């Protein structure tokens, strides 16, 4: 029954909104993960149906002394009705379900008749059709081998290097594209960490941050679990310097450590702490910070969370709370004494979490006093054509510095990336006491004198 208890615990945590399906599944022991995750996902697909059948059969009411967990009852009834039977030894909980076997099957058949379906599959919740248009992306973990070696490896396994077989992504180096239906779960190179399954848009933040590959480099990934972006940063840093990876949730932190160990990320220092509670002075040498905080996830069309009824719509209150948290994260990042570059990203399509957050930050005391501005477009994936929403910015010109991905149109999930940099020009002006007006150029002799003073 342990297998069923684990699945029920995941369902309970999802009900309490303590994480995403993928994130919570990632916290399961690896030896049980595949089986348990399959049961969780299949139960969620049929949850409305199973709940209706259980209510009609009065299962929870009749067995309230034995069945104290609705989630546990759901996974057991799922296997009874849809998977050939409950795979567990006899016990009081299993017997409580089996006492109602005939009634449960009867109510299940009545429901199928009412809905006019002939197969069980027709009762399952259907995902977003746009997911079928997104290629299967595989990032080559350059901590362990090269893209050339990975390409040769796949060719040797019978894959054709072409648009109909697999190809290298035109925007992200070390990223390979495969047909959407290809699975890599049993692929040896995935199991040993040489390959990392990561959506293309999810690779953008690390590339835009462009962390230095130097022995004295110090970089922060503020919200690291499950670790895909962290491992990407480590690879871009060529294993040099120190990458501080923060994760406040203990279970997700455990998942992060397993991921980093599997990917052989030797320069990462995982820290089980809340980034917002970190003293910036203690990390005074950090120059680059990646922020990918909690968001609505509204852009992820191939996510499993479409199975959660509560995730179907994002209420304005929830989005406002998320945006406030996101603003808080960026402002805190700007307090680090030597930070030069901050990337803020979300997997949301809502302007309230994207452009609105950026425009609020640009007006904030933290940005103004720290001389932070948006990085120019040529530093933020210039080859990517879809940019920010100009109508949602105070200054429409700022939209060109923002990156957006549209699900169903760009071959990715929905995503948003922005990059704040410390303006050296503004910083030098303030230190030298120069005015900010455009008339500075007319003050020739005075300008030269200040240059001379700065050189001293």
Rosetta blueprint (number, residue, H / E / L):
1 X L
2 X H
3 X H
4 X H
5 X H
6 X H
7 X H
8 X H
9 X H
10 X H
11 X H
12 X H
13 X H
14 X H
15 X H
16 X L
17 X L
18 X L
19 X L
20 X L
21 X H
22 X H
23 X H
24 X H
25 X H
26 X L
27 X L
28 X L
29 X L
30 X H
31 X H
32 X H
33 X H
34 X H
35 X H
36 X H
37 X H
38 X H
39 X H
40 X H
41 X H
42 X H
43 X H
44 X H
45 X H
46 X L
47 X H
48 X H
49 X H
50 X H
51 X H
52 X H
53 X H
54 X H
55 X H
56 X H
57 X L
58 X L
59 X H
60 X H
61 X H
62 X H
63 X L
64 X L
65 X L
66 X L
67 X L
68 X L
69 X L
70 X H
71 X H
72 X H
73 X H
74 X H
75 X H
76 X H
77 X H
78 X H
79 X H
80 X H
81 X H
82 X H
83 X L
84 X L
85 X L
86 X L
87 X L
88 X L
89 X L
90 X L
91 X L
92 X H
93 X H
94 X H
95 X H
96 X H
97 X H
98 X H
99 X L
100 X L
101 X H
102 X H
103 X H
104 X H
105 X H
106 X H
107 X H
108 X H
109 X H
110 X H
111 X H
112 X H
113 X H
114 X H
115 X H
116 X L
117 X L
118 X L
119 X L
120 X H
121 X H
122 X H
123 X H
124 X L
125 X L
126 X L
127 X L
128 X L
129 X H
130 X H
131 X H
132 X H
133 X H
134 X L
135 X L
136 X E
137 X E
138 X E
139 X E
140 X E
141 X L
142 X L
143 X L
144 X L
145 X L
146 X L
147 X H
148 X H
149 X H
150 X H
151 X H
152 X H
153 X H
154 X H
155 X H
156 X H
157 X L
158 X L
159 X L
160 X L
161 X E
162 X L
163 X L
164 X L
165 X L
166 X E
167 X E
168 X E
169 X L
170 X L
171 X L
172 X L
173 X L
174 X L
175 X E
176 X E
177 X E
178 X E
179 X L
180 X L
181 X L
182 X L
183 X L
184 X L
185 X L
186 X L
187 X L
188 X H
189 X H
190 X H
191 X H
192 X L
193 X L
194 X L
195 X E
196 X E
197 X E
198 X L
199 X L
200 X H
201 X H
202 X H
203 X H
204 X H
205 X H
206 X H
207 X H
208 X H
209 X H
210 X L
211 X L
212 X L
213 X L
214 X L
215 X L
216 X L
217 X L
218 X E
219 X E
220 X E
221 X E
222 X L
223 X L
224 X L
225 X L
226 X L
227 X L
228 X H
229 X H
230 X H
231 X H
232 X H
233 X H
234 X H
235 X H
236 X H
237 X L
238 X L
239 X L
240 X L
241 X L
242 X E
243 X E
244 X E
245 X E
246 X E
247 X L
248 X L
249 X L
250 X H
251 X H
252 X H
253 X H
254 X H
255 X H
256 X H
257 X H
258 X H
259 X H
260 X H
261 X H
262 X H
263 X L
264 X L
265 X L
266 X L
267 X L
268 X E
269 X E
270 X E
271 X E
272 X L
273 X L
274 X L
275 X H
276 X H
277 X H
278 X L
279 X L
280 X H
281 X H
282 X H
283 X H
284 X L
285 X L
286 X L
287 X L
288 X E
289 X E
290 X E
291 X E
292 X L
293 X L
294 X L
295 X L
296 X L
297 X L
298 X L
299 X L
300 X L
301 X L
302 X L
303 X L
304 X H
305 X H
306 X H
307 X H
308 X L
309 X H
310 X H
311 X H
312 X L
313 X L
314 X L
315 X L
316 X H
317 X H
318 X H
319 X H
320 X H
321 X H
322 X H
323 X H
324 X H
325 X H
326 X H
327 X H
328 X H
329 X H
330 X H
331 X H
332 X H
333 X H
334 X L
335 X L
336 X L
337 X L
338 X L
339 X L
340 X L
341 X E
342 X E
343 X E
344 X E
345 X E
346 X E
347 X L
348 X L
349 X L
350 X L
351 X L
352 X L
353 X L
354 X L
355 X H
356 X H
357 X H
358 X H
359 X H
360 X H
361 X H
362 X H
363 X L
364 X L
365 X H
366 X H
367 X H
368 X H
369 X H
370 X H
371 X L
372 X E
373 X E
374 X E
375 X L
376 X L
377 X H
378 X H
379 X H
380 X L
381 X L
382 X L
383 X L
384 X L
385 X L
386 X L
387 X E
388 X L
389 X L
390 X H
391 X H
392 X H
393 X L
394 X L
395 X L
396 X H
397 X H
398 X H
399 X H
400 X H
401 X H
402 X L
403 X E
404 X E
405 X E
406 X L
407 X L
408 X L
409 X L
410 X L
411 X L
412 X L
413 X L
414 X L
415 X E
416 X E
417 X E
418 X E
419 X E
420 X E
421 X E
422 X E
423 X L
424 X H
425 X H
426 X H
427 X H
428 X H
429 X H
430 X H
431 X H
432 X H
433 X L
434 X L
435 X L
436 X L
437 X L
438 X H
439 X H
440 X H
441 X H
442 X H
443 X L
444 X H
445 X H
446 X H
447 X H
448 X H
449 X H
450 X H
451 X H
452 X H
453 X H
454 X H
455 X H
456 X L
